[in-house]
């Protein structure tokens, strides 16, 4: 496992590095940054598995990370002296939330959680090929390439990450059992979305999800809790 530390206090960075080396030797610290802006090129170039992120920084707030990377493919573990941001961290899909001074057992548990999340994502990427019957034959694709599926009467329209679409000759309900086990779940009578492609969830009387391509879809009340639980476990 690789990591980057975003923390503006040198002493806190040194303490965290010591604790990782002592209690979580499987975690390699690739780089350190004092600000979000400084961290972005490091994250993009080095592709860490974990980002240890302070919240209150000298030049801003740790949640600004999502302004640059709306849907992180790494685990974010907050390390902060402030407990009032815990709910916001959960909504941002953080892997864990550690209060300073960091406790050894809690750090180990957080790293274990990040490892398990990485394992689940790896299984998802490697083992999910689906057969889509079309009007002229069939299409084999990796479910990781699917953004969402749209019910269209007796047919289903598959929307892909590359912007292409494919109309399939079965209704959405016929695909649902196989799709659900790969992380593509029903959120509405008309839609099933890939939870790994969700960039934003908006609550309210009419909840919505925004996908990585900025497509916004409505979430039906009957599917809301299932969706939120799936996002939390991804």
C-alpha positions as CSV (number, residue, x, y, z in Angstrom):
1,X,0.0,0.0,0.0
2,X,1.3,3.5,-0.9
3,X,0.3,6.8,0.7
4,X,0.6,10.6,0.6
5,X,0.3,12.8,3.7
6,X,-1.3,16.2,3.5
7,X,-0.6,18.0,6.7
8,X,0.7,21.5,7.3
9,X,2.4,20.8,10.7
10,X,5.8,19.2,10.4
11,X,5.6,17.6,13.8
12,X,2.3,15.9,12.9
13,X,3.7,14.6,9.7
14,X,6.7,13.1,11.5
15,X,4.4,11.5,14.2
16,X,2.2,9.9,11.5
17,X,5.2,8.6,9.5
18,X,6.6,7.1,12.7
19,X,3.3,5.4,13.6
20,X,2.9,4.0,10.0
21,X,6.5,2.7,10.0
22,X,6.0,1.1,13.5
23,X,2.4,-0.2,13.3
24,X,1.6,-0.3,9.6
25,X,4.9,-1.2,7.9
26,X,3.0,-2.3,4.8
27,X,2.1,1.4,4.1
28,X,4.8,3.3,2.2
29,X,4.8,7.1,2.4
30,X,5.5,8.3,-1.2
31,X,5.3,12.1,-0.5
32,X,4.2,14.8,1.8
33,X,2.3,18.1,1.1
34,X,1.4,21.1,3.2
35,X,-1.6,22.2,1.1
36,X,-4.2,20.8,-1.2
37,X,-2.8,22.6,-4.3
38,X,0.6,21.2,-3.6
39,X,-0.8,17.7,-3.2
40,X,-2.8,17.4,-6.4
41,X,0.2,16.8,-8.8
42,X,1.7,14.4,-6.3
43,X,-1.6,12.4,-6.2
44,X,-2.1,12.5,-10.0
45,X,1.5,11.4,-10.7
46,X,2.1,8.9,-8.0
47,X,-1.4,7.4,-7.7
48,X,-1.4,6.5,-4.0
49,X,-3.7,3.9,-2.4
50,X,-4.3,6.1,0.7
51,X,-4.3,9.9,1.3
52,X,-3.9,10.9,4.9
53,X,-5.7,14.3,5.0
54,X,-5.8,17.0,7.6
55,X,-8.9,19.2,7.5
56,X,-7.8,22.6,8.9
57,X,-4.9,23.7,6.8
58,X,-3.1,27.1,6.7
59,X,-4.4,28.0,3.3
60,X,-7.8,26.3,3.3
61,X,-9.8,23.2,4.1
62,X,-9.1,19.6,3.4
63,X,-12.4,19.1,1.7
64,X,-11.2,21.2,-1.2
65,X,-9.5,18.0,-2.4
66,X,-12.9,17.0,-3.9
67,X,-12.9,20.2,-6.0
68,X,-9.9,18.9,-7.9
69,X,-10.7,15.1,-7.7
70,X,-14.5,14.7,-7.5
71,X,-14.4,10.9,-7.4
72,X,-11.1,9.7,-5.8
73,X,-10.0,6.2,-6.7
74,X,-7.9,6.1,-3.5
75,X,-9.0,5.9,0.2
76,X,-9.0,9.2,2.1
77,X,-8.3,8.9,5.8
78,X,-8.8,12.1,7.7
79,X,-6.4,13.0,10.5
80,X,-7.6,16.0,12.4
81,X,-8.0,17.6,15.8
82,X,-11.6,18.6,15.0
83,X,-14.5,16.3,15.5
84,X,-17.2,18.5,14.0
85,X,-16.5,17.4,10.4
86,X,-17.2,13.7,10.9
87,X,-20.6,13.7,9.2
88,X,-19.3,15.7,6.2
89,X,-16.4,13.2,5.9
90,X,-18.9,10.3,5.8
91,X,-20.8,12.1,3.0
92,X,-17.6,12.6,1.1
93,X,-17.1,8.8,1.2
94,X,-14.0,9.0,3.4
95,X,-12.5,5.7,4.4
96,X,-12.0,6.7,8.0
97,X,-11.8,9.7,10.4
98,X,-9.0,9.7,13.0
99,X,-8.8,12.3,15.7
100,X,-5.5,13.6,16.9
101,X,-3.6,12.5,18.9
102,X,-4.0,9.4,16.7
103,X,-4.4,6.1,18.6
104,X,-2.5,3.1,17.4
105,X,-5.4,0.7,17.2
106,X,-7.5,3.2,15.3
107,X,-4.7,3.8,12.7
108,X,-4.3,0.1,12.2
109,X,-8.1,-0.4,11.8
110,X,-8.2,2.5,9.3
111,X,-5.4,1.1,7.2
112,X,-7.1,-2.4,7.2
113,X,-10.3,-0.8,6.0
114,X,-8.4,0.9,3.1
115,X,-6.8,-2.4,2.2
116,X,-10.2,-4.1,2.1
117,X,-11.6,-1.3,0.0
118,X,-8.7,-1.7,-2.5
119,X,-9.3,-5.5,-2.6
120,X,-13.0,-5.1,-3.4
121,X,-12.2,-2.5,-6.1
122,X,-9.6,-4.9,-7.6
123,X,-12.1,-7.7,-7.7
124,X,-14.6,-5.5,-9.3
125,X,-12.2,-4.3,-12.1
126,X,-10.9,-7.8,-12.9
127,X,-13.9,-10.1,-12.8
128,X,-16.9,-8.5,-14.3
129,X,-17.6,-9.2,-18.0
130,X,-21.2,-9.0,-19.0
131,X,-22.9,-10.2,-22.2
132,X,-25.3,-7.7,-23.7
133,X,-27.7,-9.1,-26.4
134,X,-28.2,-6.6,-29.2
135,X,-30.5,-6.5,-32.3
136,X,-27.7,-8.0,-34.4
137,X,-25.9,-10.3,-32.0
138,X,-24.3,-9.5,-28.6
139,X,-21.6,-7.3,-27.0
140,X,-19.1,-8.4,-24.4
141,X,-18.0,-5.6,-22.1
142,X,-16.4,-5.0,-18.7
143,X,-19.0,-3.5,-16.3
144,X,-16.3,-1.0,-15.2
145,X,-16.9,0.6,-18.6
146,X,-20.6,1.2,-17.9
147,X,-21.8,4.5,-16.4
148,X,-25.4,3.7,-16.1
149,X,-28.3,1.7,-17.7
150,X,-31.6,3.3,-18.8
151,X,-34.9,1.4,-19.1
152,X,-36.6,2.1,-22.4
153,X,-39.7,-0.1,-22.6
154,X,-38.8,-3.6,-23.4
155,X,-35.2,-2.5,-24.1
156,X,-32.2,-1.2,-22.1
157,X,-29.8,1.5,-23.2
158,X,-26.3,1.1,-21.8
159,X,-24.3,4.3,-21.4
160,X,-20.6,3.8,-21.4
161,X,-17.7,5.9,-20.0
162,X,-16.4,6.7,-23.5
163,X,-19.7,8.4,-24.4
164,X,-21.0,5.6,-26.5
165,X,-24.5,4.0,-26.1
166,X,-25.8,0.5,-26.9
167,X,-29.4,-0.5,-27.1
168,X,-29.9,-4.0,-25.7
169,X,-32.8,-6.4,-26.6
170,X,-33.8,-7.1,-23.0
171,X,-35.5,-5.0,-20.4
172,X,-33.5,-3.6,-17.4
173,X,-35.1,-6.1,-15.0
174,X,-33.6,-9.0,-16.9
175,X,-30.1,-7.6,-16.4
176,X,-30.5,-6.4,-12.8
177,X,-29.4,-9.6,-10.9
178,X,-26.1,-9.8,-12.8
179,X,-25.5,-6.1,-12.7
180,X,-26.2,-5.7,-8.9
181,X,-23.4,-8.1,-7.9
182,X,-20.9,-5.9,-9.9
183,X,-21.8,-2.6,-8.3
184,X,-24.4,-1.4,-10.8
185,X,-27.6,-1.0,-8.8
186,X,-31.1,0.2,-9.4
187,X,-31.7,3.8,-8.2
188,X,-35.0,4.5,-10.0
189,X,-37.6,2.7,-12.1
190,X,-35.7,3.9,-15.2
191,X,-32.1,3.8,-14.0
192,X,-29.3,1.6,-12.6
193,X,-26.0,3.3,-12.0
194,X,-22.4,2.1,-11.5
195,X,-21.7,3.2,-7.9
196,X,-18.0,3.5,-8.7
197,X,-18.8,6.2,-11.2
198,X,-20.8,8.4,-8.8
199,X,-19.1,11.8,-8.2
200,X,-21.8,13.4,-6.1
201,X,-24.9,12.6,-4.1
202,X,-27.5,15.4,-3.5
203,X,-30.0,14.8,-0.7
204,X,-33.4,16.4,-0.3
205,X,-37.0,15.7,-1.2
206,X,-35.8,14.6,-4.7
207,X,-32.3,13.0,-4.2
208,X,-30.0,12.9,-7.2
209,X,-26.7,11.4,-8.2
210,X,-24.2,13.1,-10.4
211,X,-21.9,10.8,-12.4
212,X,-18.3,11.4,-13.4
213,X,-19.4,12.7,-16.8
214,X,-21.7,15.2,-15.1
215,X,-24.9,13.3,-15.9
216,X,-27.5,13.9,-13.2
217,X,-30.1,11.2,-12.4
218,X,-33.0,11.1,-10.0
219,X,-33.0,8.6,-7.1
220,X,-36.4,7.1,-6.1
221,X,-37.2,7.1,-2.3
222,X,-37.5,3.3,-2.4
223,X,-33.9,2.9,-3.6
224,X,-32.3,5.6,-1.5
225,X,-31.2,3.6,1.5
226,X,-29.8,0.8,-0.7
227,X,-27.8,3.3,-2.7
228,X,-26.3,5.0,0.3
229,X,-25.4,1.7,1.9
230,X,-23.7,0.6,-1.3
231,X,-21.8,3.8,-1.6
232,X,-20.6,3.5,2.0
233,X,-19.4,-0.1,1.4
234,X,-17.7,0.4,-2.0
